Amino acid sequence: MVGGGGVGGGGLLENANPLIYQRSGERPVTAGEEDEQVPDSIDAREIFDLIRSINDPEHPLTLEELNVVEQVRVQVSDPESTVAVAFTPTIPHCSMATLIGLSIKVKLLRSLPQRFKMDVHITPGTHASEHAVNKQLADKERVAAALENTHLLEVVNQCLSARP
């Protein structure tokens, strides 16, 4: 284990040497998207663009750079107002999984219209405590209570803030 300086502060890194992936390019804006007269539905790429730059709580890298989030694991139905995001922690025993899921959920809550129902969960089979983490993330009262904790909210906000 190595000392670390991620978003959560000092301490030991669980995954001291994670694989780093190439960032995908920015999506070009089409003329139809710029036209205010044309209804613009929300799609998987738009959701991915919202969450790709979230900071990992342990490393000075984004969730996209660590392959924690990928566009192929984002499902959207604009007509049904549903968004599902599966995320993959970098290691099967990642203690930051709930914080990562909470950060994704908060980003979506702050960015999407209220009509959307969000499902943020761990990619099946990729985490030892997958069921427990998913249960916490699906429980609206637990999420609301977590966000009332000022220290936890500060850490989430650090994950969501732009890095210099």
Residue, then its C-alpha position, 0 to 999 in steps of 0.5 A: m500500500v502507498g500513501g495517497g492524496g485523492v479527493g478523500g484526503g491522505g491515507l492508504l490507497e487500496n489500488a495504488n497502481p490502477l490501469i489508466y484508459q484513454r479518454s474518448g473525444e468530445r462529442p461534436v455538437t450538431a446543427g440540430e442540437e443547436d437549433e432551439q426549435v428542435p426538441d432535444s432528447i437526452d441520450a446515453r452520450e449526453i449522460f456519459d458526458l455528464i459523468r465522465s469527468i467526475n473525479d475518483p475519490e482516491h486518485p487524481l483521475t476521472l472515472e472515465e480515465l479509470n474505466v469506472v464509467e463507460q458509455v456502453r453501460v449507460q441506458v436512457s429512455d427519454p420517453e420513459s424518463t429513465v436513466a440507468v448507469a452501471f459503474t465498475p469499481t477498479i478493484p472487487h473490494c473497493s471501499m469507495a464504491t458507495l461514494i463513487g455511486l453517490s457522486i454519479k447519482v448526485k451529478l445526475l440529480r443536479s443535472l437532469p430534469q426532475r422527471f427522470k428516474m435514476d438507477v445507479h448501480i455496480t456492474p453485475g459481478t464486479h464488486a464483493s459487496e455489490h448487493a449492499v452498495n446497490k441497495q444503499l444507492a437505490d434507497k432515496e431516504r439513505v441517499a438524502a440522509a447521506l447528503e445531509n452529512t456535511h463532511l460526506l457532501e463536501v467529499v462528493n462536491q470535491c469529486l464533482s468539482a473541476r480539477p485545475 
